[in-house]
C-alpha cells in the first residue's frame, strides 16, 4: 500500500455518520455551522505549543469521496436509508476554513482553526482534523522543547521503530522537523517531505565482524567523508573509542578527519563523553564530534549539559516520537455559531468545569507585538467583525480576573489566521517543510524566554475583547435561567 495515497474518507467516528443522517432528514440539513478547533492545556506543563498538521488536513478534505465499497459497507449496517446513501455518493466539502499557519506558536483556548460549512460537512471532518492536528502539534511541541534544551546542538529524531504505527512515525518525523529537529532516521519522511534522513550503524554491524576494529575500518572505508562510529558495543573507553581513533587515523585524510564522529548509546553519558573527549583530543582528533542517544528527553539533555557533558549532537527516539511524558494534546472541535435566515447565531457550551466553557461566535485571533522589542506581548480573541485601530492604545484585560488590565501602546497587530478553503476550494498553498521550520524558529524568537522555559513558564495572556466577553457572559446568564 502506498501510505501517501490511501482512501481515508471513512476515517471518522461513526457518530459523524449517524448525526449526518439525522441532519439530512431534519430542518438543519442545509444550516451553516461554525466549529472551532482549540486546545485547553499545554502538554508537560509548558508555556507554549507549536501548530502543525495543516497540510495533511488539506489533503484529506480535497480527497474526500465515498467509493462504491464505502456505500456498500454503510448499507450493510442496516441503519442508513437509500436517500441518505445517494447523498453521500456525491458528497464533497463546500465550506470555508480559516487557520493559523503551520509553525505558529499557539496557546490554550485560541481558535486555531474555524470550519464554516453546512452542518453535515462541518461535522463529518471532525475526527480527521483532530487526529491530525492533535498528533502533529503534540510532537512538534515536544521537539521544540527538546531542541531548545540542546542549546543549539543538532537533534536528530530517532524514533521510527518506537512510534505508534507507520503514520505516527512518518508524520512524527515531519512534526519533529518543524519543531526544531535537524534530521530524522525515517527514510520515507525524507522522500515525502524533504526532512533530511540520516543514520550510520547498529550494534549488529559491529557484532557481524570478528573484531570491533574490523567493523570500524570497514565502515570508515565505505563512508570516508563523514563516518560516525558506534563505540559502546563492548566497552566505550577501553575498546570503542581507542578502536575508533585507530580506524579514523589509519584510513582518513587530514580533511576527512575534520568530519568524523563517535556515538555513545548507553551508560553514564556525562562521564563517558568527558572521558571520550579527552581521548580524542589526546589523539589529535579535536574536531571529531561526539553524538549521544539512549532514551533522552529535554530534561535529561538539560541536566547532562549542566553537568558538563561534552556532546556535539543528540539522537532522540521514543520519548520524542511518542511524546512519552504526556502523550495527548487534547485539541477539541466545538460548535461556536450557526447561520439562520441569514443571521449569525452564537452558540456556547456550558460545563461545571469552567475550563470547558467555550467562547461563542465566529471569531478572529490577533497577536500584539511590541515595536520596541519585537516580542509578542499577548493574544486577543475578538468577534469576527471587530476592527482595531493600531494607531490608538488598546486595553487588554484578563477574561477571568477582569481587574487585571494592560494598555497596549506602540504595538504591531497581526492577524494569526489565513483563509484555507473558500466555498470548498483550497485557496492556500502549503509551504515546504523547510519554510514551516523557519517560520517556527522566527515565531519562537518572538517569544520571551520566560514563556519558553521548560518548567514554571510565564503565563502568556490570551484575552477576549470586551465585546466578546460581554456576549459570552450574556449567553451564560441566559442559559442558566
N, C-alpha and C positions, 0 to 999 in steps of 0.2 A: 504493500500500500504506500502510495506517495503521501506522506503525512501532511504536506502543504496543500493537497488538493482533495481532501475528504469532503463528503457531503454531510454537513452538520446541522441541517435545518431542525432535526428533532432533538438536538442537544438543548433541551428545555425542560423545565419542571412540568409534570403532567397537568398541574393545576392551571398552567397558562393556556392549555388547550380546553380544559373544561370551562374556564372562565370565558375563553374566546367564543365558545359555542353559546354560552349564556348571554354575552354581549350581542352576539349575532342575532339572537331571537328576542332582543329587548329594545327599548326605545333609545338606549345609549350606543347602539351599534355604530353610528357614524359620529358620535360625540368626540370632539377633540380633547385629549387628555395630556397633561404635562406631568412628567415624572423627573424627579431629581435623583442623581447619584451623589452620595456623600458618605463619609465615614465618621465614626463617633470618637475614636481614640487612636492615638499614635502607638504602634507596637513598641514593646520594650521600654515603655515609659519615656520615649524620646520626645523631642520638641518639634519635629517636622516629619513629613513624608514626601516621597517622590512619585509623581504621576507617570504611569507607563501602561501600555496595552492598547492605546487608541487605534493603531494601525490594524491590529487584529480584529477589533470591533468593526471597523470599516469593512474589512474583507468579508466578515461574516454577514453583515447586513446586505452587502452587494450580492452575496451568493445565495441568499435565502430562496429556496424553491422546493415545493412539495412534489417529489417524484411520485410516479405511479405506485412504487412499492411502499412509499410513506403513506399514501392514501389508503392502500390496501391494508396496511398494518392498523391504521386508525379505524377502518371499517370493521376489522376483526375484533375490536374492543367492545363492540355492540352498544355503544352509547352516543355515537356521533351520527346524525342524520345525513342523508344524501345531499340535501341543500347546503348544509354547512361544509361537507366534504368538497362539493363543487366550488364553493368559495375558496377553500384552501388551495385547490388545484391552481387557481390563478392569483394566489397571494403574493404580494410584494410590499415592501416598505415604501410609503409615500410621504412620510413626515419630515420634520426638521430636527436637527440635533445641534446643540451648542456644547463646546467642551473646552477645558483648558488643554494646552498642548503638552505632549509628552516631554518629560524633563522638568516640568514646572514643580516648584516646591508648593505643597498643599498642606492644609490644616483641617482639623475636625470641623464638621458641620457645614463646610463650604459646598455649594452646588457645583461640583467639579464637572458635571455633565448634566444637561437637561434634554429630555426627549419630548418633543411635541408631535403627536400623531393621533389618528383615530384610535380609540381605546384598545381595540383588538391588537393592532400593530404595536402600539406602545407597550402593552403588557407582554406580548409574545417574546420580545427580545431581552427581557429582564435577565434571565438566567445566564445567557452567554455574555452579556455586558458585564454582569457582576463577577462571574468566574474569571473572566479575562483581566479585568481591571484589578480585582482583589489580589490575584496571584502576582501580576507583574508589579503592582505598586508595592506589595509586601517585599518582594525580592530586590527591587531597585532601592527601596529604603534601607534594607539590611546591607546591601552592597555599599551604599553611601556611607553608612556608619563604619563599616569595616575599612573602606578605602581611606576615610578621614583618620581613622586610628593609626593607619600605616604611615602617616606624616610624609606623604609624597613618594613613598616607595611603591613600586608597581605591585598590584594584587591580581593574581590570575584565579578565575573561577574554576575549581577542580571537581565539581560535584556531580558530573553526568551520571555516574554509576550509583549514586545515592539518592537521586531525585525520585519523586513520586510519579514515575512513569515517563514516557517519551516526551509528551508535551511539556511537562514540568522541567525536564532537562533542557529542551530547546529554547523555550520561552524564558526559562530561568536564566539561561546564558545571555539572552538578549537583554533582559531587565538588569542583570548584573553589570553588563557593559554600560548601559545607560546610567546606572547609579555610581559608576566610577571605576569598575574593574578594568584592567588594561587588556585582558585577553581571557580565553576560555579553553578548556580541554575538549569541548564539544565540537567536533569537526563539522557537523551539519549546520551548526549555528553560523559558522564562517561561510559556508556555501550559501545559506539562505539570507543572511543579513550583513555579511561582511564583518562580523565580530572576529577579530584575529584569533585563530586557533593555534595552540602550541602544546608541546609535550616532548618528553625525552624518553625515559625508560622506566620500567617497573623493576622491582627486586628480582622478578623471574629472569630478566635479561642477565643479570649477574650470575644467578644460580645455574643458568644454562651452560656456562663456561667452566673449565676446570679450575680457574682461579679468578679472583676479583680483578687482578691486574689485566688478565687477558680480556676480560669483558670490557674494561675501561678502554684499553688500547683499541679494541675492535670498533668501539663506538666513536672514539675520537677520530679514527681514520675515516669513518663513514661521514661524520659531520664536523669537519675541522674548523668551520667558520664560527660556530657558536655552541660548542658542546657543553652540556650540563650533565654531571655525573652524580648518581645517587650513592651516597657514601655510608649509609647506615645499615647495609645488609648484614654485615658481620660485626664490625667494631669501628665506630666513626673515627676515633682518634688514633687507634693502633694500626688499623689497616686501611680504612676507607679514604681518609684524607691523604696519607702518605702515598697510596697507590694512585690516587687522582693526580697528585703533584707529579709523580713519575710519568704517568701517561701523558699529561699535558706537556711537560718539558721535553719528553722524548719524541713527540710527534707533531708539535705545533711550531709555527714560525713565531717570531717576536710579535708580529702584528696580531696573529691569531690568539696569542696568549692574553691579549687585552680583552678578549670576548668570551672567555671560558667561565664556567661556574660550577659550584657543587650544590647539591640539595640534601638537606637533612630532614628526615621524615619521622623521627622518633627520638625519645629521650628528653633530657633537660635541655631545651633549646637555648636558653640563655647561656648556660655553662658551655655547651658544645660549640656554639657559634663563636664565643670568645676564644676558646682554645683553637678552633679551626682557623680563625683569623690569624692567630699568632703563627701557626704552622705555615699557612700560605704566605704570609709576609716574610717569614724567615727564608722561604724558598725563592723569594723574589717575585712571587705572584701577587703583587699588591693590587692589581686590577681584577683579579678573579673574584667573582661575585658569590655571595652566599644566599641561597634560596631556602626557605623553610616551609614546611607544611605540617600536617598532623593535627587534625581536629581544632583548627584555630577559629577564633571569632574576634570581635572588636575589643573585648575586654582582655583576652589573652595577649593580643598584639600590643595593646596599650601597655600592659604590665611588663612584658618582656623588654620592650623598648625603654621603659623607665628603669629597668634593672641593668641596662647597658648592653643588651644583646647586639651582636654585630651581624645585622641582617640587611640585605640589599633588596630583597623581594619576597613576596609571600604567595603561597598557593593555599586557597581556602575552599573547602569542599562542602561536606554535609551540613555544617552549621550555617552556611550561606544559602545553598540551593534549596534547603528545606526550611530556612528561617527557623532553626530548631528552637531558639529561645522563646519565640512566640509565633506560632505558625498560622495565625488567622489575621487577616487585615480588617475585616469587619465592615466593608462597604455595603451600603443598603440602597434600595431603589424604591422611592416613596412618591405617591401621588401628591402634587402640590397645587394643582389647579385644573379646572375643566372650562371648556367654552360652551356656553349655552345661549342660543338665539343671538349669537354674535357678541356675547358679553363674557368677559373673563371672570370666573367664579373661583376665588381662592379656597383651598382645602387644607385642613390641618389634621394631623394625627395626635391624639392626646394619650398620655400614659401616666400611670402612677409614678413611673421612673422619669424624673424631669429631663434627664438626658435623652430620652426617646421622643420627646415632643418635637414635632417637625416645624420648620419655618414655611409658612404658606406662600402661595402665589408664584408666578413666573418672575424670576429674579435675575439680577446682574451681579457680577463679582469683580471688585476693584482692589487694587493694591496701591497703597501710598508709599512713595519713596522720598526720602529727604534729598533736596537739591544740594545740600551742603555735604553730606556724607555718601550719597548714593545708596544708602542702606534702606531696606524695606522696614517700614515702621508699623504698619497694621494693614489688615484687610477689611473691606467693607462689603456687606451684602445689602443690596437695595432692591426695591421693586423695579421691574424691567424698564419702566419709562421715566425713572427719576434722572434728572440731569444735575451734574455737579460742576459748578463754575470754579475751575482751577485757579483763577485769579483772586479768589476770595478765601479766607480762612474757613476751615470746616471742623465742626466739633464732633468728635467721636465719643461714645460712651459705652461702658461695659453693659451688655444686654442683661446681665444678672445683677450686678452691683451698680445700679444706674447712677449712683453718685460719683463713681469713678469716671472722670471725663478728661479729655485731652483735646486741645485745639491744634489742628494741623495747619501750619503755615510754611510757605516756601517749599512746596512739595510738587512732585510729579505724580500724576494719577494714571494708572494703567488698567485697562480692561483685560482681565485674565483669560477670557473665553473668546473663542472664534467660532464661526459657523462651519459646521462639518457637513451636514446634509440640508438640502433645501428642496422641498417637495419630492423627496425620495431620491434625489440625485446628489451624489457626493460632490461638493464644491471645494474640497480641501485636498491639497497634495501632501501626502505624508513625507516628511524629510527622511534622509538616510539616518541610520542608527548613529553614525558619527556626528551628524548635526544635532541630533537629540542629545547625545552625550555632552557635546559642547554647551548646549543650552542649559543642561542640568548643572554643569560646573559654574556657569555665569549666574544662574539662579542662586546657588549655594553661596557664591561670593557676595551676593547682595544681602545675605542674612547676617545678623550679628552673631558673633561667636557664642554668646550666651544662649541663643536659640539652638545652636548646633551641638552643644556639648552632650556627651553620652548619658550622663546622669544628672537629675535635677535641673533640667533645662529651664530657661526663662519661658514663661507662658506668652507666646505670640498672640496678640489680640486679633480676634475675628469678630467684628462688631456688626450690628444691624443698624440700618438707617432709622431715623426717628419714625418715618412713615411706616416702614416695615414692622418695627417694634410695636407701634400703635395697633396696626392691623392684626398682628399675632395675638396681642392681649385682648383685643375686642372679640376675636374668634374664640379664645379661651373662655372668656366670660359667657359668650352666647351658648357655647356647647355645654357649659356646666349648669345652665339653668334647668 
